[in-house]
Amino acid sequence: MQKNVLIIGGNRGIGLALTKLFLEQGDRVIVVVCDFKGSEYASEVECVVYDLTDVENIPSLIAQIGRDR
């Protein structure tokens, strides 16, 4: 069964490794990052560009992700 996976910072380090793992399993991956340039999986994931230091607007980010996807 395909899962919907939300990964914060999925373009480097542990987040990138998780992105790869979930894509290999055939899951739908949504990645939230502040800069997605140069990601090797850019064409395979749904990318949401967002600066997580903007804490006050995180609830609207979550609502947008839930509504649009």
mmJSON file of the N, C-alpha and C atoms, coordinates in Angstrom:
{"data_MODEL":{"atom_site":{
"group_PDB":["ATOM","ATOM","ATOM","ATOM","ATOM","ATOM","ATOM","ATOM","ATOM","ATOM","ATOM","ATOM","ATOM","ATOM","ATOM","ATOM","ATOM","ATOM","ATOM","ATOM","ATOM","ATOM","ATOM","ATOM","ATOM","ATOM","ATOM","ATOM","ATOM","ATOM","ATOM","ATOM","ATOM","ATOM","ATOM","ATOM","ATOM","ATOM","ATOM","ATOM","ATOM","ATOM","ATOM","ATOM","ATOM","ATOM","ATOM","ATOM","ATOM","ATOM","ATOM","ATOM","ATOM","ATOM","ATOM","ATOM","ATOM","ATOM","ATOM","ATOM","ATOM","ATOM","ATOM","ATOM","ATOM","ATOM","ATOM","ATOM","ATOM","ATOM","ATOM","ATOM","ATOM","ATOM","ATOM","ATOM","ATOM","ATOM","ATOM","ATOM","ATOM","ATOM","ATOM","ATOM","ATOM","ATOM","ATOM","ATOM","ATOM","ATOM","ATOM","ATOM","ATOM","ATOM","ATOM","ATOM","ATOM","ATOM","ATOM","ATOM","ATOM","ATOM","ATOM","ATOM","ATOM","ATOM","ATOM","ATOM","ATOM","ATOM","ATOM","ATOM","ATOM","ATOM","ATOM","ATOM","ATOM","ATOM","ATOM","ATOM","ATOM","ATOM","ATOM","ATOM","ATOM","ATOM","ATOM","ATOM","ATOM","ATOM","ATOM","ATOM","ATOM","ATOM","ATOM","ATOM","ATOM","ATOM","ATOM","ATOM","ATOM","ATOM","ATOM","ATOM","ATOM","ATOM","ATOM","ATOM","ATOM","ATOM","ATOM","ATOM","ATOM","ATOM","ATOM","ATOM","ATOM","ATOM","ATOM","ATOM","ATOM","ATOM","ATOM","ATOM","ATOM","ATOM","ATOM","ATOM","ATOM","ATOM","ATOM","ATOM","ATOM","ATOM","ATOM","ATOM","ATOM","ATOM","ATOM","ATOM","ATOM","ATOM","ATOM","ATOM","ATOM","ATOM","ATOM","ATOM","ATOM","ATOM","ATOM","ATOM","ATOM","ATOM","ATOM","ATOM","ATOM","ATOM","ATOM","ATOM","ATOM","ATOM","ATOM","ATOM","ATOM","ATOM","ATOM"],
"id":[1,2,3,4,5,6,7,8,9,10,11,12,13,14,15,16,17,18,19,20,21,22,23,24,25,26,27,28,29,30,31,32,33,34,35,36,37,38,39,40,41,42,43,44,45,46,47,48,49,50,51,52,53,54,55,56,57,58,59,60,61,62,63,64,65,66,67,68,69,70,71,72,73,74,75,76,77,78,79,80,81,82,83,84,85,86,87,88,89,90,91,92,93,94,95,96,97,98,99,100,101,102,103,104,105,106,107,108,109,110,111,112,113,114,115,116,117,118,119,120,121,122,123,124,125,126,127,128,129,130,131,132,133,134,135,136,137,138,139,140,141,142,143,144,145,146,147,148,149,150,151,152,153,154,155,156,157,158,159,160,161,162,163,164,165,166,167,168,169,170,171,172,173,174,175,176,177,178,179,180,181,182,183,184,185,186,187,188,189,190,191,192,193,194,195,196,197,198,199,200,201,202,203,204,205,206,207],
"type_symbol":["N","C","C","N","C","C","N","C","C","N","C","C","N","C","C","N","C","C","N","C","C","N","C","C","N","C","C","N","C","C","N","C","C","N","C","C","N","C","C","N","C","C","N","C","C","N","C","C","N","C","C","N","C","C","N","C","C","N","C","C","N","C","C","N","C","C","N","C","C","N","C","C","N","C","C","N","C","C","N","C","C","N","C","C","N","C","C","N","C","C","N","C","C","N","C","C","N","C","C","N","C","C","N","C","C","N","C","C","N","C","C","N","C","C","N","C","C","N","C","C","N","C","C","N","C","C","N","C","C","N","C","C","N","C","C","N","C","C","N","C","C","N","C","C","N","C","C","N","C","C","N","C","C","N","C","C","N","C","C","N","C","C","N","C","C","N","C","C","N","C","C","N","C","C","N","C","C","N","C","C","N","C","C","N","C","C","N","C","C","N","C","C","N","C","C","N","C","C","N","C","C","N","C","C","N","C","C"],
"label_atom_id":["N","CA","C","N","CA","C","N","CA","C","N","CA","C","N","CA","C","N","CA","C","N","CA","C","N","CA","C","N","CA","C","N","CA","C","N","CA","C","N","CA","C","N","CA","C","N","CA","C","N","CA","C","N","CA","C","N","CA","C","N","CA","C","N","CA","C","N","CA","C","N","CA","C","N","CA","C","N","CA","C","N","CA","C","N","CA","C","N","CA","C","N","CA","C","N","CA","C","N","CA","C","N","CA","C","N","CA","C","N","CA","C","N","CA","C","N","CA","C","N","CA","C","N","CA","C","N","CA","C","N","CA","C","N","CA","C","N","CA","C","N","CA","C","N","CA","C","N","CA","C","N","CA","C","N","CA","C","N","CA","C","N","CA","C","N","CA","C","N","CA","C","N","CA","C","N","CA","C","N","CA","C","N","CA","C","N","CA","C","N","CA","C","N","CA","C","N","CA","C","N","CA","C","N","CA","C","N","CA","C","N","CA","C","N","CA","C","N","CA","C","N","CA","C","N","CA","C","N","CA","C","N","CA","C","N","CA","C","N","CA","C"],
"label_alt_id":[null,null,null,null,null,null,null,null,null,null,null,null,null,null,null,null,null,null,null,null,null,null,null,null,null,null,null,null,null,null,null,null,null,null,null,null,null,null,null,null,null,null,null,null,null,null,null,null,null,null,null,null,null,null,null,null,null,null,null,null,null,null,null,null,null,null,null,null,null,null,null,null,null,null,null,null,null,null,null,null,null,null,null,null,null,null,null,null,null,null,null,null,null,null,null,null,null,null,null,null,null,null,null,null,null,null,null,null,null,null,null,null,null,null,null,null,null,null,null,null,null,null,null,null,null,null,null,null,null,null,null,null,null,null,null,null,null,null,null,null,null,null,null,null,null,null,null,null,null,null,null,null,null,null,null,null,null,null,null,null,null,null,null,null,null,null,null,null,null,null,null,null,null,null,null,null,null,null,null,null,null,null,null,null,null,null,null,null,null,null,null,null,null,null,null,null,null,null,null,null,null,null,null,null,null,null,null],
"label_comp_id":["MET","MET","MET","GLN","GLN","GLN","LYS","LYS","LYS","ASN","ASN","ASN","VAL","VAL","VAL","LEU","LEU","LEU","ILE","ILE","ILE","ILE","ILE","ILE","GLY","GLY","GLY","GLY","GLY","GLY","ASN","ASN","ASN","ARG","ARG","ARG","GLY","GLY","GLY","ILE","ILE","ILE","GLY","GLY","GLY","LEU","LEU","LEU","ALA","ALA","ALA","LEU","LEU","LEU","THR","THR","THR","LYS","LYS","LYS","LEU","LEU","LEU","PHE","PHE","PHE","LEU","LEU","LEU","GLU","GLU","GLU","GLN","GLN","GLN","GLY","GLY","GLY","ASP","ASP","ASP","ARG","ARG","ARG","VAL","VAL","VAL","ILE","ILE","ILE","VAL","VAL","VAL","VAL","VAL","VAL","VAL","VAL","VAL","CYS","CYS","CYS","ASP","ASP","ASP","PHE","PHE","PHE","LYS","LYS","LYS","GLY","GLY","GLY","SER","SER","SER","GLU","GLU","GLU","TYR","TYR","TYR","ALA","ALA","ALA","SER","SER","SER","GLU","GLU","GLU","VAL","VAL","VAL","GLU","GLU","GLU","CYS","CYS","CYS","VAL","VAL","VAL","VAL","VAL","VAL","TYR","TYR","TYR","ASP","ASP","ASP","LEU","LEU","LEU","THR","THR","THR","ASP","ASP","ASP","VAL","VAL","VAL","GLU","GLU","GLU","ASN","ASN","ASN","ILE","ILE","ILE","PRO","PRO","PRO","SER","SER","SER","LEU","LEU","LEU","ILE","ILE","ILE","ALA","ALA","ALA","GLN","GLN","GLN","ILE","ILE","ILE","GLY","GLY","GLY","ARG","ARG","ARG","ASP","ASP","ASP","ARG","ARG","ARG"],
"label_asym_id":["A","A","A","A","A","A","A","A","A","A","A","A","A","A","A","A","A","A","A","A","A","A","A","A","A","A","A","A","A","A","A","A","A","A","A","A","A","A","A","A","A","A","A","A","A","A","A","A","A","A","A","A","A","A","A","A","A","A","A","A","A","A","A","A","A","A","A","A","A","A","A","A","A","A","A","A","A","A","A","A","A","A","A","A","A","A","A","A","A","A","A","A","A","A","A","A","A","A","A","A","A","A","A","A","A","A","A","A","A","A","A","A","A","A","A","A","A","A","A","A","A","A","A","A","A","A","A","A","A","A","A","A","A","A","A","A","A","A","A","A","A","A","A","A","A","A","A","A","A","A","A","A","A","A","A","A","A","A","A","A","A","A","A","A","A","A","A","A","A","A","A","A","A","A","A","A","A","A","A","A","A","A","A","A","A","A","A","A","A","A","A","A","A","A","A","A","A","A","A","A","A","A","A","A","A","A","A"],
"label_entity_id":["1","1","1","1","1","1","1","1","1","1","1","1","1","1","1","1","1","1","1","1","1","1","1","1","1","1","1","1","1","1","1","1","1","1","1","1","1","1","1","1","1","1","1","1","1","1","1","1","1","1","1","1","1","1","1","1","1","1","1","1","1","1","1","1","1","1","1","1","1","1","1","1","1","1","1","1","1","1","1","1","1","1","1","1","1","1","1","1","1","1","1","1","1","1","1","1","1","1","1","1","1","1","1","1","1","1","1","1","1","1","1","1","1","1","1","1","1","1","1","1","1","1","1","1","1","1","1","1","1","1","1","1","1","1","1","1","1","1","1","1","1","1","1","1","1","1","1","1","1","1","1","1","1","1","1","1","1","1","1","1","1","1","1","1","1","1","1","1","1","1","1","1","1","1","1","1","1","1","1","1","1","1","1","1","1","1","1","1","1","1","1","1","1","1","1","1","1","1","1","1","1","1","1","1","1","1","1"],
"label_seq_id":[1,1,1,2,2,2,3,3,3,4,4,4,5,5,5,6,6,6,7,7,7,8,8,8,9,9,9,10,10,10,11,11,11,12,12,12,13,13,13,14,14,14,15,15,15,16,16,16,17,17,17,18,18,18,19,19,19,20,20,20,21,21,21,22,22,22,23,23,23,24,24,24,25,25,25,26,26,26,27,27,27,28,28,28,29,29,29,30,30,30,31,31,31,32,32,32,33,33,33,34,34,34,35,35,35,36,36,36,37,37,37,38,38,38,39,39,39,40,40,40,41,41,41,42,42,42,43,43,43,44,44,44,45,45,45,46,46,46,47,47,47,48,48,48,49,49,49,50,50,50,51,51,51,52,52,52,53,53,53,54,54,54,55,55,55,56,56,56,57,57,57,58,58,58,59,59,59,60,60,60,61,61,61,62,62,62,63,63,63,64,64,64,65,65,65,66,66,66,67,67,67,68,68,68,69,69,69],
"pdbx_PDB_ins_code":[null,null,null,null,null,null,null,null,null,null,null,null,null,null,null,null,null,null,null,null,null,null,null,null,null,null,null,null,null,null,null,null,null,null,null,null,null,null,null,null,null,null,null,null,null,null,null,null,null,null,null,null,null,null,null,null,null,null,null,null,null,null,null,null,null,null,null,null,null,null,null,null,null,null,null,null,null,null,null,null,null,null,null,null,null,null,null,null,null,null,null,null,null,null,null,null,null,null,null,null,null,null,null,null,null,null,null,null,null,null,null,null,null,null,null,null,null,null,null,null,null,null,null,null,null,null,null,null,null,null,null,null,null,null,null,null,null,null,null,null,null,null,null,null,null,null,null,null,null,null,null,null,null,null,null,null,null,null,null,null,null,null,null,null,null,null,null,null,null,null,null,null,null,null,null,null,null,null,null,null,null,null,null,null,null,null,null,null,null,null,null,null,null,null,null,null,null,null,null,null,null,null,null,null,null,null,null],
"Cartn_x":[0.837,0.0,0.887,0.597,1.37,1.025,2.069,1.896,2.174,1.583,1.924,2.912,4.078,5.155,5.55,5.588,6.035,7.399,8.393,9.757,10.212,10.691,11.236,12.732,13.193,14.616,15.03,14.256,14.524,15.547,16.324,17.319,18.764,18.946,20.302,20.25,21.359,21.532,20.488,19.989,19.006,17.728,17.304,16.104,16.239,17.408,17.659,17.632,18.23,18.22,16.791,15.978,14.576,13.8,14.05,13.409,13.691,14.95,15.348,14.648,14.637,14.023,12.535,11.81,10.376,10.071,10.867,10.671,10.902,11.93,12.215,11.064,10.327,9.177,7.918,8.016,6.882,5.917,6.361,5.508,5.492,4.46,4.329,5.037,6.021,6.85,6.647,6.36,6.259,7.421,8.243,9.432,9.27,9.479,9.449,10.884,11.325,12.69,12.682,13.739,13.822,14.534,15.299,15.982,16.12,15.48,15.466,16.361,17.181,18.051,19.049,19.193,20.203,19.837,18.611,18.229,18.126,18.674,18.652,17.26,16.333,14.991,13.918,14.323,13.38,12.235,12.496,11.443,10.547,10.93,10.179,9.347,9.532,8.814,7.998,7.075,6.361,7.154,7.548,8.389,7.588,7.695,7.091,8.235,8.437,9.503,8.948,9.591,9.128,10.289,10.421,11.455,10.853,11.279,10.704,11.029,11.871,12.085,10.879,9.992,8.744,7.703,7.939,7.143,5.679,5.435,4.065,3.139,3.681,2.846,2.844,3.442,3.446,2.026,1.079,-0.285,-0.873,-0.598,-1.118,-0.379,0.905,1.646,1.014,0.721,0.119,-1.249,-2.033,-3.357,-3.22,-2.245,-2.035,-1.634,-0.728,-0.28,-1.447,-2.217,-3.361,-4.425,-4.625,-5.684,-5.267,-4.026,-3.582,-3.21,-3.004,-2.48,-3.42],
"Cartn_y":[-1.177,0.0,1.247,2.144,3.389,4.308,4.874,5.832,7.234,8.205,9.608,9.975,10.462,10.741,12.212,12.879,14.267,14.279,14.823,14.868,16.322,16.719,18.058,17.992,18.819,18.825,17.574,17.171,15.93,16.031,17.081,17.234,17.069,16.777,16.561,15.579,14.968,14.16,13.07,12.982,11.95,12.123,13.362,13.612,13.085,13.25,12.748,11.223,10.61,9.146,8.621,9.308,8.9,9.103,10.195,10.441,9.291,8.913,7.812,6.522,6.206,4.971,4.907,5.979,5.972,5.944,6.628,6.567,5.157,4.485,3.107,2.169,2.49,1.673,2.031,3.051,3.452,4.388,5.01,5.927,7.309,8.061,9.456,10.33,11.101,11.875,13.368,14.072,15.528,16.033,16.892,17.393,18.887,19.296,20.71,21.161,22.126,22.651,24.148,24.828,26.255,26.471,25.473,25.585,24.184,23.949,22.608,22.513,23.514,23.518,22.364,21.693,20.654,19.317,19.147,17.864,16.799,15.638,14.56,13.95,14.217,13.649,14.698,15.858,16.963,16.573,15.725,15.35,14.229,13.618,12.472,12.774,13.942,14.289,15.557,15.786,17.057,17.961,19.095,19.996,21.199,21.479,22.662,23.509,24.667,25.556,26.396,26.26,26.972,27.118,28.27,28.523,28.222,27.134,26.705,27.617,28.618,29.588,30.523,30.488,31.249,30.436,30.309,29.447,29.877,31.152,31.649,31.158,30.909,30.508,29.008,28.212,26.759,26.186,26.632,26.096,26.298,27.434,27.639,26.76,26.502,25.567,24.19,23.731,22.408,22.344,23.383,23.419,23.38,24.083,24.102,22.728,22.074,20.755,19.77,19.81,18.911,19.175,20.406,20.799,20.54,20.83,20.755,19.355,18.454,17.149,16.058],
"Cartn_z":[0.0,0.0,0.0,-0.919,-1.015,0.151,0.752,1.845,1.333,2.005,1.8,2.892,2.496,3.447,3.355,4.499,4.573,5.245,4.535,5.056,5.108,6.259,6.442,6.131,5.206,4.854,4.107,3.133,2.414,1.307,1.28,0.221,0.697,2.003,2.537,3.708,4.0,5.201,5.402,6.625,6.982,6.163,5.965,5.171,3.749,3.151,1.801,1.787,2.792,2.875,3.019,3.811,3.962,2.665,1.986,0.7,-0.252,-0.357,-1.231,-0.83,0.448,0.949,0.596,0.891,0.627,-0.87,-1.684,-3.132,-3.654,-3.139,-3.553,-3.216,-2.157,-1.749,-2.541,-3.388,-4.195,-3.503,-2.415,-1.668,-2.309,-1.996,-2.437,-1.404,-1.838,-0.916,-1.152,-0.055,-0.059,0.793,0.218,0.904,1.163,2.413,2.778,3.019,2.221,2.338,2.051,2.461,2.133,0.801,0.338,-0.952,-1.539,-2.663,-3.256,-4.485,-4.719,-5.901,-5.84,-6.978,-7.084,-6.48,-6.017,-5.434,-6.524,-6.247,-7.229,-7.401,-6.472,-6.55,-6.854,-7.317,-7.548,-8.474,-9.441,-10.389,-9.858,-8.739,-8.225,-6.976,-6.395,-5.167,-5.379,-4.475,-4.44,-3.504,-3.997,-3.216,-2.746,-1.456,-0.873,-0.328,-0.919,-0.461,0.682,1.853,3.04,4.012,4.594,5.601,6.974,7.585,8.861,10.033,9.822,10.891,11.014,10.025,10.062,10.841,12.119,12.998,13.066,13.035,13.172,12.06,10.876,9.743,9.468,10.349,10.156,10.099,10.929,10.786,9.384,8.756,7.403,6.39,6.631,5.785,5.852,7.052,7.231,6.565,6.73,6.094,4.573,4.03,2.587,2.078,2.759,2.334,2.372,3.423,3.538,2.503,2.165,1.224,-0.221,-0.566,-1.957,-2.404,-1.504,-1.897,-1.6],
"occupancy":[1.0,1.0,1.0,1.0,1.0,1.0,1.0,1.0,1.0,1.0,1.0,1.0,1.0,1.0,1.0,1.0,1.0,1.0,1.0,1.0,1.0,1.0,1.0,1.0,1.0,1.0,1.0,1.0,1.0,1.0,1.0,1.0,1.0,1.0,1.0,1.0,1.0,1.0,1.0,1.0,1.0,1.0,1.0,1.0,1.0,1.0,1.0,1.0,1.0,1.0,1.0,1.0,1.0,1.0,1.0,1.0,1.0,1.0,1.0,1.0,1.0,1.0,1.0,1.0,1.0,1.0,1.0,1.0,1.0,1.0,1.0,1.0,1.0,1.0,1.0,1.0,1.0,1.0,1.0,1.0,1.0,1.0,1.0,1.0,1.0,1.0,1.0,1.0,1.0,1.0,1.0,1.0,1.0,1.0,1.0,1.0,1.0,1.0,1.0,1.0,1.0,1.0,1.0,1.0,1.0,1.0,1.0,1.0,1.0,1.0,1.0,1.0,1.0,1.0,1.0,1.0,1.0,1.0,1.0,1.0,1.0,1.0,1.0,1.0,1.0,1.0,1.0,1.0,1.0,1.0,1.0,1.0,1.0,1.0,1.0,1.0,1.0,1.0,1.0,1.0,1.0,1.0,1.0,1.0,1.0,1.0,1.0,1.0,1.0,1.0,1.0,1.0,1.0,1.0,1.0,1.0,1.0,1.0,1.0,1.0,1.0,1.0,1.0,1.0,1.0,1.0,1.0,1.0,1.0,1.0,1.0,1.0,1.0,1.0,1.0,1.0,1.0,1.0,1.0,1.0,1.0,1.0,1.0,1.0,1.0,1.0,1.0,1.0,1.0,1.0,1.0,1.0,1.0,1.0,1.0,1.0,1.0,1.0,1.0,1.0,1.0,1.0,1.0,1.0,1.0,1.0,1.0],
"B_iso_or_equiv":[0.0,0.0,0.0,0.0,0.0,0.0,0.0,0.0,0.0,0.0,0.0,0.0,0.0,0.0,0.0,0.0,0.0,0.0,0.0,0.0,0.0,0.0,0.0,0.0,0.0,0.0,0.0,0.0,0.0,0.0,0.0,0.0,0.0,0.0,0.0,0.0,0.0,0.0,0.0,0.0,0.0,0.0,0.0,0.0,0.0,0.0,0.0,0.0,0.0,0.0,0.0,0.0,0.0,0.0,0.0,0.0,0.0,0.0,0.0,0.0,0.0,0.0,0.0,0.0,0.0,0.0,0.0,0.0,0.0,0.0,0.0,0.0,0.0,0.0,0.0,0.0,0.0,0.0,0.0,0.0,0.0,0.0,0.0,0.0,0.0,0.0,0.0,0.0,0.0,0.0,0.0,0.0,0.0,0.0,0.0,0.0,0.0,0.0,0.0,0.0,0.0,0.0,0.0,0.0,0.0,0.0,0.0,0.0,0.0,0.0,0.0,0.0,0.0,0.0,0.0,0.0,0.0,0.0,0.0,0.0,0.0,0.0,0.0,0.0,0.0,0.0,0.0,0.0,0.0,0.0,0.0,0.0,0.0,0.0,0.0,0.0,0.0,0.0,0.0,0.0,0.0,0.0,0.0,0.0,0.0,0.0,0.0,0.0,0.0,0.0,0.0,0.0,0.0,0.0,0.0,0.0,0.0,0.0,0.0,0.0,0.0,0.0,0.0,0.0,0.0,0.0,0.0,0.0,0.0,0.0,0.0,0.0,0.0,0.0,0.0,0.0,0.0,0.0,0.0,0.0,0.0,0.0,0.0,0.0,0.0,0.0,0.0,0.0,0.0,0.0,0.0,0.0,0.0,0.0,0.0,0.0,0.0,0.0,0.0,0.0,0.0,0.0,0.0,0.0,0.0,0.0,0.0],
"pdbx_formal_charge":[null,null,null,null,null,null,null,null,null,null,null,null,null,null,null,null,null,null,null,null,null,null,null,null,null,null,null,null,null,null,null,null,null,null,null,null,null,null,null,null,null,null,null,null,null,null,null,null,null,null,null,null,null,null,null,null,null,null,null,null,null,null,null,null,null,null,null,null,null,null,null,null,null,null,null,null,null,null,null,null,null,null,null,null,null,null,null,null,null,null,null,null,null,null,null,null,null,null,null,null,null,null,null,null,null,null,null,null,null,null,null,null,null,null,null,null,null,null,null,null,null,null,null,null,null,null,null,null,null,null,null,null,null,null,null,null,null,null,null,null,null,null,null,null,null,null,null,null,null,null,null,null,null,null,null,null,null,null,null,null,null,null,null,null,null,null,null,null,null,null,null,null,null,null,null,null,null,null,null,null,null,null,null,null,null,null,null,null,null,null,null,null,null,null,null,null,null,null,null,null,null,null,null,null,null,null,null],
"auth_seq_id":[1,1,1,2,2,2,3,3,3,4,4,4,5,5,5,6,6,6,7,7,7,8,8,8,9,9,9,10,10,10,11,11,11,12,12,12,13,13,13,14,14,14,15,15,15,16,16,16,17,17,17,18,18,18,19,19,19,20,20,20,21,21,21,22,22,22,23,23,23,24,24,24,25,25,25,26,26,26,27,27,27,28,28,28,29,29,29,30,30,30,31,31,31,32,32,32,33,33,33,34,34,34,35,35,35,36,36,36,37,37,37,38,38,38,39,39,39,40,40,40,41,41,41,42,42,42,43,43,43,44,44,44,45,45,45,46,46,46,47,47,47,48,48,48,49,49,49,50,50,50,51,51,51,52,52,52,53,53,53,54,54,54,55,55,55,56,56,56,57,57,57,58,58,58,59,59,59,60,60,60,61,61,61,62,62,62,63,63,63,64,64,64,65,65,65,66,66,66,67,67,67,68,68,68,69,69,69],
"auth_comp_id":["MET","MET","MET","GLN","GLN","GLN","LYS","LYS","LYS","ASN","ASN","ASN","VAL","VAL","VAL","LEU","LEU","LEU","ILE","ILE","ILE","ILE","ILE","ILE","GLY","GLY","GLY","GLY","GLY","GLY","ASN","ASN","ASN","ARG","ARG","ARG","GLY","GLY","GLY","ILE","ILE","ILE","GLY","GLY","GLY","LEU","LEU","LEU","ALA","ALA","ALA","LEU","LEU","LEU","THR","THR","THR","LYS","LYS","LYS","LEU","LEU","LEU","PHE","PHE","PHE","LEU","LEU","LEU","GLU","GLU","GLU","GLN","GLN","GLN","GLY","GLY","GLY","ASP","ASP","ASP","ARG","ARG","ARG","VAL","VAL","VAL","ILE","ILE","ILE","VAL","VAL","VAL","VAL","VAL","VAL","VAL","VAL","VAL","CYS","CYS","CYS","ASP","ASP","ASP","PHE","PHE","PHE","LYS","LYS","LYS","GLY","GLY","GLY","SER","SER","SER","GLU","GLU","GLU","TYR","TYR","TYR","ALA","ALA","ALA","SER","SER","SER","GLU","GLU","GLU","VAL","VAL","VAL","GLU","GLU","GLU","CYS","CYS","CYS","VAL","VAL","VAL","VAL","VAL","VAL","TYR","TYR","TYR","ASP","ASP","ASP","LEU","LEU","LEU","THR","THR","THR","ASP","ASP","ASP","VAL","VAL","VAL","GLU","GLU","GLU","ASN","ASN","ASN","ILE","ILE","ILE","PRO","PRO","PRO","SER","SER","SER","LEU","LEU","LEU","ILE","ILE","ILE","ALA","ALA","ALA","GLN","GLN","GLN","ILE","ILE","ILE","GLY","GLY","GLY","ARG","ARG","ARG","ASP","ASP","ASP","ARG","ARG","ARG"],
"auth_asym_id":["A","A","A","A","A","A","A","A","A","A","A","A","A","A","A","A","A","A","A","A","A","A","A","A","A","A","A","A","A","A","A","A","A","A","A","A","A","A","A","A","A","A","A","A","A","A","A","A","A","A","A","A","A","A","A","A","A","A","A","A","A","A","A","A","A","A","A","A","A","A","A","A","A","A","A","A","A","A","A","A","A","A","A","A","A","A","A","A","A","A","A","A","A","A","A","A","A","A","A","A","A","A","A","A","A","A","A","A","A","A","A","A","A","A","A","A","A","A","A","A","A","A","A","A","A","A","A","A","A","A","A","A","A","A","A","A","A","A","A","A","A","A","A","A","A","A","A","A","A","A","A","A","A","A","A","A","A","A","A","A","A","A","A","A","A","A","A","A","A","A","A","A","A","A","A","A","A","A","A","A","A","A","A","A","A","A","A","A","A","A","A","A","A","A","A","A","A","A","A","A","A","A","A","A","A","A","A"],
"auth_atom_id":["N","CA","C","N","CA","C","N","CA","C","N","CA","C","N","CA","C","N","CA","C","N","CA","C","N","CA","C","N","CA","C","N","CA","C","N","CA","C","N","CA","C","N","CA","C","N","CA","C","N","CA","C","N","CA","C","N","CA","C","N","CA","C","N","CA","C","N","CA","C","N","CA","C","N","CA","C","N","CA","C","N","CA","C","N","CA","C","N","CA","C","N","CA","C","N","CA","C","N","CA","C","N","CA","C","N","CA","C","N","CA","C","N","CA","C","N","CA","C","N","CA","C","N","CA","C","N","CA","C","N","CA","C","N","CA","C","N","CA","C","N","CA","C","N","CA","C","N","CA","C","N","CA","C","N","CA","C","N","CA","C","N","CA","C","N","CA","C","N","CA","C","N","CA","C","N","CA","C","N","CA","C","N","CA","C","N","CA","C","N","CA","C","N","CA","C","N","CA","C","N","CA","C","N","CA","C","N","CA","C","N","CA","C","N","CA","C","N","CA","C","N","CA","C","N","CA","C","N","CA","C","N","CA","C","N","CA","C","N","CA","C"],
"pdbx_PDB_model_num":[1,1,1,1,1,1,1,1,1,1,1,1,1,1,1,1,1,1,1,1,1,1,1,1,1,1,1,1,1,1,1,1,1,1,1,1,1,1,1,1,1,1,1,1,1,1,1,1,1,1,1,1,1,1,1,1,1,1,1,1,1,1,1,1,1,1,1,1,1,1,1,1,1,1,1,1,1,1,1,1,1,1,1,1,1,1,1,1,1,1,1,1,1,1,1,1,1,1,1,1,1,1,1,1,1,1,1,1,1,1,1,1,1,1,1,1,1,1,1,1,1,1,1,1,1,1,1,1,1,1,1,1,1,1,1,1,1,1,1,1,1,1,1,1,1,1,1,1,1,1,1,1,1,1,1,1,1,1,1,1,1,1,1,1,1,1,1,1,1,1,1,1,1,1,1,1,1,1,1,1,1,1,1,1,1,1,1,1,1,1,1,1,1,1,1,1,1,1,1,1,1,1,1,1,1,1,1]
}}}
